[in-house]
Amino acid sequence: MDPIYNTSLYTKLQMQKVVNVLAVLSFVGTAGIVGGGTVVYLNKDSIVENIKSQVAAAAGEAISGALPGMLDSAMPELPSATGGAIPSLPSTTGPAIRMP
């Protein structure tokens, strides 16, 4: 046999093995993507509820942490002395309406 023919056949067999390995890896990757998508699709309701509860908990903590400081700065100081609660009513009004 011709040595060039043997080398060419050996190279073809090696390339066939490489192509087969790449095909298997491609199948495994595609199957993983399809499987992962299926799992996410079937569990989407529980995933959404879990994320909602995490966001609500984080928002509650942020608001409760910021609220005392905001209330303290927004509340005015109480006055030390106050006037009368209701002023006395006038005995007369304007020229259009007379009070008895």
N, C-alpha and C positions, 0 to 999 in steps of 0.2 A: 504494500500500500504506500501511497504517496504521503510523506510527512505533512505536507500542507493540508491534505484532506483530513487527516487525523486532528490537526490543530483546529481546523475550521469546525469539525464536528464537535470537538470538546468545547469550543467557544459557544457554539449554538446551544449545547446542553446547559452550560453555565448560565447563559442569558435566559434560557427557558426557566431555570430555577429562580432566577432573580424576578422574572415577570410573575411567576407563580406566587412568590412570597409577597410581592406588591399587591397582587389580586386578593390574597387572603387578608392582608392588612387593610385594604380598601373595604372589603366586606365587613370586617370586624368594626371598622370606624363607622361605616354607614349603619350597621345594626345597632351600635351604641347610640348614635344620634337618634334613630327612630325609637329605640327603647326609652331613652331619656325623655324624648318629647311625649311619648305615650304616658310615662309616669307623671310628668308635670300636668298633662291634660287631665288625667284621671284624678289627680289630687289638687286641682286648681282651687276648688272651693275652700279646702282646709288651709291651703297656702295663703289665700287672700284673707281669710279670717285671722290667721296667725299674725300676718303683717298689720292688719287693722288694730288688733289688740296691742301690739308692740308700739304702734304710732300713738294710740290713745294713752298708753301708760307713759310714754316719753313726753307727750304734750301735757299731761296732768302733772308730772314732776316739774316740768319747766314753768308751768303757770304757778303752781304752789310755791316754787322757789322764788319767783319774781314778785308774787303778790304782796307779801309783807312789806317789802321795801317800797313798792309803789303806793300802798295805802298810807304808809307813814309820811311820805313826801306829799301826798295829795290832801291829807286831812289838815284843815286849818286849826290853829290854836283856839281853844275856848276862851271867850272874854272873861275877865275877872269880875266885872259888874255889868248888869243889864238894866234897861229901862223898863217901863210899864209894858205889859203884854199887849193890851188893846188901847189905842188912843180913844179919848172921849169923842162921841158923835157931835157934829156941829148942830146947832139949833136951827140954823137957816142954811139953805142951799143957794144956788144961783138964782137969778131973777125968773127963770122959766118954771121952776117947781117950788111950791110952797109946802112946808112941813107943818102939820097942825100943832 
